[in-house]
Amino acid sequence: MSTLEPPVRGAGCPVAHGPLSAERTPTGCPVSQRAADFDPFEDGYQQDPPEYVRWAREQEPIFWSPKLGYWVVTRYDDIKAIFRDNITFSPSIALEKITPTGDEANAVLASYGFALNRTLVNEDEPAHMPRRRALMHSFTPEELKHHEPMVRQLAREYVDRFIDDGKADLVDQMLWEIPLTVALHFLGVPEEDMDTLRKYSIAHTVNTWGRPKPEEQVAVAHAVGNFWQFAGKVLDKMRQDLDGPGAAESGGWMQYGLRKQRELPDVVTDSYLHSMMMAGIVAAHETTANASANAMKLLLQHPDAWREVCEDASLIPNAVEECLRHNGSVAAWRRMVTKDSRIDGVDLPTGSKLLIVTSSANHDEAHFADGDLFDIRRDNASDHLTFGYGSHQCMGKNLARMEMQIFLEEFSRRLPHMRLAPQQFSYVPNTSFRGPEHLWVEWDPLHNPERAHPALRRPKGVEPLRLGEPSKGAITRPVVVESVTPVAEGIVKLRVVAPDGRPMPRWAPGSHIDIECGHPDVSRQYSLCGDPADTSALEIAVLRDPESRGGSSWVHTSIQVGDKLKIRGPRNHFHLDESARKLIFIAGGIGITPVSAMARRAKELGIDYELHYSGRRRATMAFLDALRTLHGDRLKVYAQDEGRRNDLAALLATPEMGTQVYACGPLRMLQALEAHCAAWPEDTLHIEHFESTLRTLDPSRERAFDVELKDSGIVVHVAADQTVLSALRAANIDVQSDCEEGLCGSCEVRVLSGKVDHRDVVLTRAEREAGVKMMTCCSRACGDRLVLEL
Ligand code: FES
């Protein structure tokens, strides 16, 4: 982005009529026909916003919409950049009426004293962040967990009401009312007159993001006015009760805000609390209700995914993220340009209004591979922008996640045989909030699982949810063992396939899978050693370790053909540089598994390579014949009992530019390699690490420090007994993770300033020295402060 020369515009048209004009249209106006036709109130947008703007995402990612009077932004990176810079791209218009109302409706609103003012959603700096900081405490995972039992109880009671009916409109009979009840509890508002509140909040949506006809505008204005007065009355009552008996500990977010007002009267003002009261009900309720309805619709439209969720509840957290990505409840948001800017080569003059179509960003192929595919195991699903990003990111995101997870748990346990009833889906026409108005489902009550297993109705000992973004490590996949084949003394090869015969996920050489070894808490990593082109199965080879207590010995003694296993991955922390001029592969013992897949790839690509394979005896070395057939003289075998050793000093005596060394094997061999590669160019040697060298955090030896989050505008304190990752999560900041041992690279963040004490094994020496990224699960600050791009 950059500041511009003043753009040259055609008469009445805000688009710069520069060199683009002649290219795009013969009329001299650069607005293309499709941009001119764009209308977010059309059924096409209402039914499927990302599909409706696919053409733009692919060909014209930022365009001027004459019908809307907004610039429309459709790609992931552009939208994230806009969220990141909340000064240049002000949120001030986020709650502005997208369709200006007529005089009569305005007079009605005025008669109610309607004065919805700035809220956390649409407030500029410097006012916004002090308020956000003052009010965010109630949204932290630690505080939110108090609401979990109530949400579970509500979900059970509502399902009880219709489970024997064989059909239900999930929106009308559950998904609207529970989020409203939870929102009211969260805010501390007494539960009264829910139906009226429901009408009010729909009216507020139509008033702000919809296109009501002139005759509807007046009715909407009355409902919004009533909503405003209702919010004011409830707030007054709360204020009176604040010092009443037992009030000190009680209350929700609004009572918290009223107490903060006493401490910070200039920050938390009366008008602010009144506006937040009204906006808070809508924000906490409607978005979650719509997101839950969208999620159930999407899962039931994908019966395979629904079946998997019903069979394995551990998939639910990531399924929720994928539902939020694929079909979230917030389709688009708005920003105002405060200084002449350029994004993606398009000039945006000061004062331009932007419709940023987050639902389109969530399908951007540049960020989400196969973005239209609904994949509940997608490992970057939670990168979606449905909650926004940066300093204005939705504060209630973890409350929404909690409710959605509990709804999915309840439905998948008690109504796994539920299916969508035939119906047409309708949406309240508006640009931003999306969810079906009704969601009819049906099932055969005679087959309700709890008729045969009553304990399913009220299961005991339910584990509390892990609040926040799901860990990648929780995404499992069922497989069936197709064959178990001895391939050397003490080594078996396992071939696993999908239970339903579908293709296995794609993988690249260097990837591994985690296998649950008979218990969810016992898992081991094994490198994939087959042919990536064979998508019918995954293959690993497992050496029986005499010291093993549950990993390799379990594989050798317990696994049989036909057994069902759970795996995670494939994931790759050991990427092959396919642009290398030459590759040297060095394997010791069972370390041949990842290396064999890499050497096969080098041969396919026609890269010059050597494969050095050491072992105690030939009988203990897996795949020797197959490797000889495939690699011929490029394979060098060193069997100790034949008196042959790989002379690493001689092999690596002369550093070669453009050569990369990949190694896997015993620790001693890897340490020797590090020493022999010391004179080679930086980052020549690549080693597969399966074990972390990380020590347990010892608070007596660590020091506390602060991390300043540039995009979010907050400072998070990292105590001596905390990792950066855990401190970020406690502050409601999403960072992905997997191993949490410094092995995988999932928790990487960008460092803007400050010196990092790197403790991972992922970054290369050069990357560490550059100091621009760190692994938050293990690395710390050398000094008192780090500034991160978060
Ligand atoms: Fe794997 Fe941090 S989560 S390196």
Boltz pocket constraint, residues with backbone or C-beta under 6 A from the ligand:
constraints:
  - pocket:
      binder: B
      contacts: [[A, 736], [A, 737], [A, 738], [A, 739], [A, 740], [A, 741], [A, 742], [A, 743], [A, 744], [A, 745], [A, 746], [A, 747], [A, 748], [A, 760], [A, 762], [A, 775], [A, 776], [A, 777], [A, 778]]
      max_distance: 6.0
